[in-house]
Amino acid sequence: MCGIVGYTGPRDAAPILLEGLRRLEYRGYDSAGIALVTDDGDMFVEKRAGKLVTLQTALLDRTPHAGIGLAHTRWATHGRPNDENAHPHSDCTGAITVVHNGIIENFRELRDRLEASGHILASDTDTEAIAHLVEEAYDGDIGAATRAALRQLEGAYAIAAMHRGEPHRLIGARMNVPLVVGLGDGESFLASDVAAILAHTDRVVFLEEGDVADLLPTGVTVTDADGIAIHRPVALITWTAEAAEKGGYDHFMLKEMYEQPEALRSCIAGRVTRDDRIVVDEIAAIAGALGSISRVEIVACGSAYYASLVGAAALQEWTGIPARATVGSEFRYSPPPLDGSTLVIAVTQSGETADTIAPTRLARERGCTIVAVTNTVGSAITREADAVLFLQAGPEIAVAASKTFVAQVTTLVVLAAAIAKARGSFTRQRELDLARALRALPDGARRALENAEAADVAGLARRYVNSRGFMFVGRGYTFPVALEGALKLKEISYIHAEGYAAGELKHGPISLLDAECPLVAVATRSAVYDKLMSNVMEGRARDARVIAIATEGDAQIERFADDVIRVPATEEALSPILAIIPLQLFAYHTAIARGTDVDQPRNLAKSVTVE
């Protein structure tokens, strides 16, 4: 996620803003920028693609003194990472400056209308449209103008705005994206994360959905979108600066697991409309090819491969086209027949995974249509593809994937539905049902986290931490969850774990099961639930203790399992997204119990850029 820092007060703003950006570097970004209303009333803006040091170099010996300003680090979603697309963005007059985190879903319609009415937009971003909307509404009051602009926005946002004619005033607003106000002694701060301002104040106000904050050095007023004042409590932060970078969590991985509701909300933004339609504009360029594809090949590695198994199952079920997922490192050395009727989907969080890029290049040489699914704008995989779908999950710092896995599954399911629609094999009712289930996912993820806490997953991990090994099982759409759950456990706790299709137990793996090797069953409601329960009983007959991930309302699961963690009901193809959440937490707490390095497990790297 991008970073926002704002300041208004008696001190020189630039050093405070740049130090705030430095404290947000852990979040990941591809460009940085700063805007200042100088002491003589001018608007000074400087922004650069690349790291913060590039911006600082550009500012050497030319940064004006100012008592108010905004700064931003950008993680690209709309538009490539370059100087023009970096924040802050200004209106036509240059008097208004805006920074923004999140995604404006209706920005294309807004941009078209603005340009038709004479506005000149210089970037490819959704953010720039906000500055021009504020310009249209401005009549001497930046707060009122910002609220008027907000009423036209659809999507998720944290926004900060200022006007050079109101040289002590900052406006902040949030909807589904974090924004916090800091209260100092004769000065006020605005930030996307407490880490950016904790060096200056420990008194903060956490804005809530729909809040608009009006900051002056002398104090802060919070209103709703109509300007009606709202009371928000002041919180006293007791975290250290290092802990603040992790949002108060002990590890980045834990923080990222709890960011999954927000990541899912961003992932579906613009792809699931308010009237429950699934629209993937990113594949418009290949619409003509979709009707003639005869086979789909998905290539990926690690967690992305397990997510791809879900995507392949959904594609095959909904289109009737043969679809399969293959480990990227194997694809090139035993390739299937590849030609112009083959759609190849390359899935890689970093966009730089060598074992995924190599088979993608092979597929391109053979004339295949290529779709890339990645979290990183401007990465290598995007240059190989005919169409690109970004996860929009924000940066993931921990080596072990969590929120990017659920975003990959979600993106692939949405892509599968869009392809099925394009080929005429998805009814309107089917689209409606899936769209509603997708819109419910962020709340479902939040409930899955709460349920895991209520089930005392940390205590569960401590009870099982001395097990000799673990066996994870699932069937159908939950088989990939078993694979990913086992991978998470061995990645960060170093306990041996294996994932299997449950029907395979009796074909060999069952010999490992006993009182020291628990069976973890991903047993959410599905067409093969009864079959899975039969497999679970086979494990119990060998004295294996059973941990089950089950659907809320399943009244019979306790007959089969020793410990149960429940997740909300959802569409079967979406069940992996919610079912993996308690398994991520179980792996995390097991690793904590063993004292391992959760964020940087041994022998692993976040991005594997060599074959």
Disulfide bonds with the S-S distance in Angstrom:
none
